Amino acid sequence: MTRWLSIVGLGEDGLAGLSAAARARVDAAEVLIGGARHLALVGAHPAEKLTWRTPLTATVGDIAERRGRRVVVLATGDPMWFGVGVTLARHFAPDEYEIFPIIGAFTLAAARLGWPLGETETITLHGRPLDSLTRVLAPGARVLALADSGDSPRAVADLLVRRGFGASQLAVPARRCAAAPRRRGPPSRAPTSTPSRSNADAIRGRRCRACPASPTTPSSMTAS
Amino acid sequence: MPGLADDAFEHDGQLTKQAVRAATLAALAPLPAELLWDVGAGSGSIAIEWLRAGRRMRAIAIEREPTRAAACRRNAARLGVPELIVIEGEAPAAFAGLRAPDAVFIGAGLTRAELVDACWRALKPGGRLVANAVTVEGEAALIALRARLGGTLSRLSVAHAEPLGGYLTWRPALPVTQLAVRK
């Protein structure tokens, strides 16, 4: 079967950041599937447009019904790194789809922080319990966590304090920050159960770098 | 690496202690993405250490005591493995509908032959069954099981030095008899 399904990773710069091959798939699409923000990045296009449904398997069904047409899924960054490509690759045969990744959130965040990715834990909190972060906490650990929503930084800060890692530093690069991050206040407020005042103060560290995270946009979050 | 401190777990005394726990995990020999059943999970320490042994590990804890099942869930969350599935129910009835495991640990209920048989039947070919006993009756069950299934029977004795007067003496923990057998 020809590869009728294209899974295209997009960045904040939209179509401009795509390879020629990925761009050609989008241009020739008969069906475009993505979030409202990604569909908006494509702009005017004659293709049938579908947005994600819940559960995701409903959208998998939408795609399967269009098997053989030129279907393009608009994903984020590297679709195979905690992205929608992982789910779709489970439901479709390897000779049915092509995946076009661009640099993903983890790579961008590591570049901005100057962190070696090979020595950094990468996890996702998207749709998963926050407690899974505890696993990777260790003195001096570097963690890049894909967050669920704009509330995640505060929840992460609270968890760090609760688990005795209140002195950790958090950076919250929202929307994979194409632009330089803006500084703002602390991403967290100390919970009432703060083990000690100094921990709570430390988590509000002056070196904390943060820029606003949109509640609708996954952002990457880091702690060390 | 397995072998968290005992006080990392909330428990009511029913806890596989650190050194024996580490040895038990070694016998269970976790491989990436494998599924463990922790039967009679108590505080869930074996299942939790199993999950922490790798990124894509899976584990199901089966525990009939509601208070212990709740402690399993809290321990799993606090130790960073909230993906632990805790089934509150009586084995082997509670096994119904569960995916076949790559490894099974039996920490309680060894004297019930139907429970051990159900674990062995459920285990995937090539899977590992590890069972620990601290009672004479449990040990007798393991000796009989070894005669039937083969495997390695081990005795784990750990003593910790503790003060006696102005000196130290060895305080032995209860010895644990362990059977490890591959299907």
Boltz contact constraints between the chains, C-beta under 6 A:
constraints:
  - contact:
      token1: [A, 129]
      token2: [B, 82]
      max_distance: 6.0
  - contact:
      token1: [A, 131]
      token2: [B, 77]
      max_distance: 6.0
  - contact:
      token1: [A, 131]
      token2: [B, 82]
      max_distance: 6.0
  - contact:
      token1: [A, 132]
      token2: [B, 82]
      max_distance: 6.0
  - contact:
      token1: [A, 134]
      token2: [B, 80]
      max_distance: 6.0
  - contact:
      token1: [A, 135]
      token2: [B, 80]
      max_distance: 6.0
